């Protein structure tokens, strides 16, 4: 299965939690209300999981989530 690297830029995150709502198995908010990826990287994904992560990135209001193919 393909592997992805997912990162949250804490300087862009405004704690809107859209990512946590969309994909709680991958994102959590820390004590400062900043999202972080809560699983080890790279993340092995099937197509459904890849779509979930891509959607989370696209729906982040500040484009704080970067998803890329792991090398
Ligand atoms: S959707 Fe974006 S702004 Fe909202 S908590 Fe997630 S990373 Fe932060």
Boltz pocket constraint, residues with backbone or C-beta under 6 A from the ligand:
constraints:
  - pocket:
      binder: B
      contacts: [[A, 8], [A, 12], [A, 13], [A, 14], [A, 15], [A, 16], [A, 17], [A, 18], [A, 19], [A, 20], [A, 33], [A, 34], [A, 35], [A, 56], [A, 59], [A, 60], [A, 61], [A, 62], [A, 63], [A, 64], [A, 65]]
      max_distance: 6.0
